[in-house]
Amino acid sequence: MTTIPNWLMKRACMTPDRVAIETDDEVVTFKNLHEQALSVAEQFTYHGVKKGDTVAVLMHNRLSMVYVIHALKYIGVQTVLLNTRLTSAEIAYQLEDSKATLLVYDDEFQRVVKESMLANQLSFVPISTLSESPKKAFDVVKEFSLDDADTIMYTSGTTGQPKGVIQTYGNHWWSAMGSALNLGLHENDCWLVAVPLFHISGLSILMRSVFYGMRVILHHQFYAQKVNEAIEKQGVTIVSVVTTMLTKMLDELGEHHYPQTFRCMLVGGGPAPLPVLRQCVEKKIPVYQTYGMTETASQVVTLAPEYSLAKLGSAGKALFPCEIQIVNDQGEIVESNKSGEIVVKGPNVTVGYLNNLEKTKATIQNGWLHTGDVGYLDEQGFLYVLDRRSDLIISGGENVYPAEIESVLRSHPAVSDAGVTAVSDEKWGQVPYGFVTLKTMITEQELTSYCASRLAKYKVPKKVFVVEALPRNASNKLVRRNLLSLVSEKSEYTRD
């Protein structure tokens, strides 16, 4: 069993006065961060949290969330990071499935927490109560086993309920090392976080900050003007974005340019459109597309700097510790420039899904993670992602799975069958459209309201069409790609 020193304690010892986190109001050194994490851990201990427990976190990008994340590692807790945009029903499922013993949350989520209806099964502690709690001494975890589970993030599947992805300490460590070996480390590097910390894109930056001894600027949420100002005035050298964020930053930037100190715009969440990439080339913005997922603890493929122009549109090659292959339906490796399923392997790849051995065995075979995504490798080994899973909808950087929405639509008493597919949208990239067959009459507004009470806002269909029958093949499988043929291609809509 390979161990590593408690990484925040180690970093605080090595470079105590170096800035770790910077917000609009505060500047926190690694020594400060260590002391705050220790203090919060003692408050958790007072509330009965102990090594081996599972604690869920429902919080926004704030210093308090950073303290909580590190504090739970000090105790030796498995941390479930909850998406703040989920409904109470979705949160309730993840709390129950993960067997969490305590939920810590921002006070503004009081209503949704109460509605989760699990108050008798686990403890709830708002952050305001936690921060005012007494402290109780505990045995600090001074070494992490790279094989131990650290964080759990739930990701929806193309079928069934969301799955809890297990991310080990080793997954986070190797993800950071692979990124550093690709992008390099500069003495004055500063990574701006405007993506959520409950996403692997945000959490991975927090981990890298500690590993690298790197300053992170933390934004509560994304504002294009604010990010651009940070790049110009605060020495930001790297920013992680999805395409919708990048587009807004370009619009806000106008005729201006970023300083030469800015060296990396890391774009994930699906392939960036070529017009956007070409616009970045014109403005001399160093854009590096990347491919990764919750199951790979962030990046697994990223374009190396020297190929940013020559391989425009490619996600790059597998990071140094990782491997990638393209296979056909029989699991055989296909030749260059032939499309197939993307499968990946490496020490940053998850060990499996929480309490779901069947799905783990189906997804991870002989050490290779079957992503379900479609792409190809060119003759030089550069990956081009064709589709983020054949049915996946990526709306504003969020993964939306049709099966989850279809399940909710079918649960309505008036609906006999349902199908969901993606429609292109200038603002969000894609949005979901729903198609239903009915048992009894119901209005579109009633259906969307029904969905809104059970799904996060970004998952709610932007239009729902009543049709006579859904397109199905000989085996009765829904053919989602044919759904749009049921309506006019000129349909226009907006997203609230």
N, C-alpha and C positions, 0 to 999 in steps of 0.2 A: 504493500500500500504506500503510494507516494504522497508525501505531505508537503505543505508550503506554509511558511509563517503567516499568521493572521496579517493579511496584506495592508490594512490600514494602520495597524500598530507598527508594522515594519516601516511603512512610508513615513509615519510621524516621527519615528526614531531617526530615519535617514535624512529627511529634509523637513524639519518641523516648521520652519518659518516660511516655506514656500507656499504661495497661494494655491489652495485646492479648489474652492468654489467662490464665485463672485456673482452677486445678484444686484438689483438696482439699489438695494439698501445696505447690503453687508458684504464684507470681504472676510472669508474664512480660510485660515491656514490649515495645513494638515495636522498640526498640533491641536488647533481648535476643534477640528473635525473629530479627531480621536477622543478628545475630552467630552464633546457633546454626545458622541455615540455611546461612550461608556456611561454617561449620566442617564441617557434615555434607556439603555439596557437595564440599569438598576431600577428604573421606574416600571419597566415591563416585568421585571422579576417580582416587584411588589404586587403586581396584578396576577401573579401565579404562573407566568410564562417560564418554562424551563427547557433545558436542552432536549432536543428530540421532538418538540412540539411543532405544530404547523400553524402559522399566523398569517392571516390575510390582511392586505393593505389596500385601502381605497382612498387614494390621495392624489392631489394635483402636484405639478412641478413646483415644489417649494423646498426651502432648506429643511423644514421639518420632515419632509419625506426622505431626504437624503440621510438625515440622522437616523430615522427609523430603519431604513434599509441596512445601514452599517451596524446599528445596535443589535438587530436580530442575528446577525452573523456572530457577534461577540458572545451571544448566548448559545449559539449552535442550533438555531431554529430554521426550519424549512419555510420559506416565504412565498406566499401566493400573491402575485401582483394583479390586481383587478382593474379592468378597463373602466374608467370613470364614466363612460358613455352608455354603459349597460343599464338595462332596466332592473327592477328589483327581482323579477322572476329569473333573469339570467344570472344575477349575482347569487341568488339563493341556490341555484343549481351548482355553481362552482364552489360555493362554501360547503355544501353538503358532499359533493364528490371528492373534494380535497381533504375532508374530515378536519377542517380547521377548528381549532379550539378557541380562537380569539380573532376578532376583527377590529383593527384600528382604522379610523376614518377621519377625514376632514369634517368639521361640524356641519358644513353645508349639505352633507349627504345624510343628515339625520332622518329625513322623511323616507328616502329610498331604502335605508337600512331597516327602519321599522317595518316597511312593507315587505321585506324579504321573509318575514314570518318565521324566522329561525331563532327568535330571541330566547326560547327555552332550551336550545340545543348548543349554543355557544355564547361566549361573552362578547359584548360590544363595548369598545372604549373610544370615545371621540378624542381627537388629538388634544383638545383643550383640557380635558380631564387628565389625560396621560401626562401632559407637561406640568401639571400642578400636583402630581401624585408624590407621595413619599418615595424614598429609595430603599432598596434592599440589596445587600451585597450578594454576589454570586461568583462562581468560578469562571473567569474569562477564558473563552476558547482561544488558545494561543497558537494553535496549528490547525490548518484545514486539510482534510484528506481530499485529494483531487477527485476521488471517486464518489464522494458524498454529494447528495442532492442539496443544492443551494436555493434555487428559485424555481417556481412553477408559474408558467404562463399558459393560459387557455387559448387554444386556437380552434376555430370551427373546422369541421371536416366536410367533405362533399356529401356525406351521409351521416345521419345520427347527431348526437349531442356534441358540444365542444369537448376537446380532449386536453388534458393537462400535460403540457410538455415539460419534462424534467430537465433542468439545466444544472449540471454539476459545477463544483468549483473549478474542476479541470476544463469544462467547456468554456467558461468565462476566461480562464487564463490563456488557453490556446487560441481563442478568438482574438484576444488582444495581441498576442505574439504574432499571429498570422497577419494582422492588419499592420503592425509595426514593420514587419519584414517587407511589406508591399509599399506602404506609403512613406516609410522612414520616420525617424523621430528627429525633430529640430528642437534646439534648446529653448526657443521662444514660442513653441507651439501652444496654441490656445484653441480649444474645441468648444464651439457654441452649441448648446442644447436647447432647441425649441420644439423638439419632438417629445412625446410623453415618456416619462421614466417608467411607466408601466408597460411600455413596448420594449422589445429587445433593442431596437435602434437607440432608444434613450438610455436604457440601463447599461448597455455595453460601453457607452461613452463614460458613464460614471465609474465603471470598473477600470477602464483604461486610464482615467485620471489618476487613480491610486497606483496602478502598476507603473505608469510612465513618470509619475511626479509632475503631471501636467495641469495647468490651470484650465478650469471649465467655467464658462459663463452660462448661467442657468436662467432661462426665460420661463415665466409662468405659462405662457402660451405663445403661439406664433403670430407675430406681426411683421410683415415684410419690411416696413420702414425701420422698425426697431432693429431687426437683424442686419439690415444694410448699414445702419449707423454704427453698430457694434463692429462690423468688419472694417469700417472706415476709421473709427476713433478708438477702439478698445483692443486693437492688436489681434483680432480673431484671425486664425490661419486656416481653420477647417470648420466646415458646417455640414451637418447631415440633413438632407431634405428628401422629400418626395416631389414628383413632377409639379403638382399643384402649387407647392410652396415656391419652387424655383421660378415658375411662371409669374407669380405675384412679385417676387423679388426683382425679376427682370423688368416688369412693368413699372415698378416703383423706382428702379434705378434710372430709367429714362436714358438720357445721353451721357450720364456719368459712368465712371469706371471704378472698379475696385483697386485698392493699392496693390503694389507688387508683392507685399508681404503675405497676401492671401494666396494660399497654394493649393487648396483642395475643396471643391464642391462635390461632396459624396452623394450621389443620387441613387436611391433605392425605391422600393415600393412598386416595382414594375418598370418596364422599359420606357425611357424618355423618348418622346417623339423627335424625329430627326430635325424638324424646323426649330425646335427649342435648342437642341444641341448645336445647330449651326449658328443660331443667334449668340450662344455663349462663345463660340469660336470667334465670331466677329468682335465681341467685346473682350476677348482674351481672358475669359473666365475658365480656369482649369477645372473642367467637369470630369469626374470619374464615375462611370456607371458601376453599380455593384449588384450582385445577386446573392440573396440570403433569405433566411426565414427564421422563425422562432426555434425550429428544430436544429438549426446550426449556430445558435447563439450569435446571430447577426451575420456578417459577411462570410461567404464561403468562396465566392468568386468576385474579383475586383480588377478593373482595368489598371495596369501599371502606368505610371506617369508618362513614360516615353511613347506609349501607344495611344494617347488620348485623342490625337488627330487621325493617325493612320487607321485606327480601328473604330472610328466613330460609329456608335450604335451597338458596339459589343459590350458585354458585361465583363470581359477580360478572361483571365485564366484563373484556375484554382489557386487559392493562397498557398504559401509554401508548405504548411503541414497537411494540406488537403489534397484529395483526388476527385476527379470528375469523369463520368462516362455518359454516353448516350446509348440507350438500349432499346430494342424493339419489344413487342408484346411478349416474345418468348424469352426475354431477358438476355438476348444476344447483343454484343456490341456492334453498332452500325458504323459504316464508313463515314469519312469526313463529308460534311455538307448534306448529310441525310438526317432528317428530323426523327426524333424519338423521345423517350422519357429521360429526363435528367436525373441521374443518380449520383450521390456524393458520399464521400467517406473522409473521416478525419477525427482528431481528438476533440474538436469543437462540436461534433454531432451528438445530439441527445442520446441517452441510453434507452429512451422509450417514453411511453405515455403513462401517467400516473393511474394506477389501478385499472390498467387496460392492457393486459398481456396479449390478447388476441390482436388488437390493432398494432401493438408493438411488433409482433412477429410478422404481420402482413407488410409493415412499412420498412422494417430494418431486416434485410436478408444478407447473410454472410458479411455483415459489417457495413453494407451499403444502404444508405437511406434512399428509398424510392420517393422522390418528391411529388410525382404526379404532374410535374410541369413539363412542358414540351419545348425543345430547343435543338440546336445542332452545334457541332464544333467544326470550325473551318479547318483547312489543311494545316494551319499553324497551331491549332489547339485553342483558338479563341471561341468562347461561348457566345451564342446569340440566342436569347430567350424569345420564343415565339408566342408563348401564352402562359400566363401564371395559372396553371391548371386549366384544363379545357373549359370548365364551367365557372371558374372563379371570376368574381366582379371586384375590381379595385376602384373604390370610390373615395377620392380625396386621400389616398394612401392607406385606407382601411380595407382589410379583406372582408368581402361579403360573399357568403356561400349561398347559392340559390336554394339548396335543399333545406336550409334552416328556415328561410322565408316560406318556402312551400309547405313545410310542416305546420307553421303557424296558420297559413291560409286554410289548409285542409282541416284544421281543428275547429274552424267556424261551422256551426250547424247548417248554414245555408250553402256551403261549398262542398261539391262532390269530388273535384279534382283541381290541381293547381300546378302551374309551371312558372318559372322565373328565369329571366335572361338579362344580359347586359345591353345597355344602349349607350352609345357615345354621348358625352356631354362636355361642352367647352370648359365649364367651370370645374367639374369634379372628375373629369377623365371618363368615368363611367357611372351610370346609375342603374338600379334594378327596375325592371318592368315586370308586372305580374299578369298572369293569364289564368282565368278560372272557368270551370263549368259549375253550374248552380243546381241545387235541389229546389230552392225557393228563392224568390226575388230579394235582392239586397242592393243597396246603392254602393257606388265606388267609395264615397266618403265614409260609409259605415265600415267597409273593409279596411281602408287605410287607418282609420281610428282604432280598429281592433288590433291591427299590426303594431301601431304606435304604442299600445299599452303593453306589448309583449316583446318588442324588439327595440334595440338602440335606434336612434333617429336615422342614422346613415344606412340602416338596413331596410327601412320601410319603403315599399315600392312607390315610385313616383307616379306611376299610372297603373291601374288595374283594369284589364279588359275582360269582358264576359264573352266567351266563345262557345261554339257548339261542341267542339271536341279538341283535345290536345294532340299534337303530332307524336305518334309512337311508332316504334319499329316492330318487326315481327315478334320479337320477344317481349313486347309491351313496354320497352324501355322508352322513357321520355326523350325525345330528340329536341333538346333546348335550342339548338341552332336554327330550327325551323319555326320557332315561335313568332319571330318578328314578321314572318310572311303572312301572318293572320291579320296584321293591321297595316295601315298606310305607312310607307317609309318616310313620309313627310310630317309625321306627327311631331309636334313641338311641345315642350314642357319646360318648366322651371323648377328649381329645387329651393325650398324655403331656407 
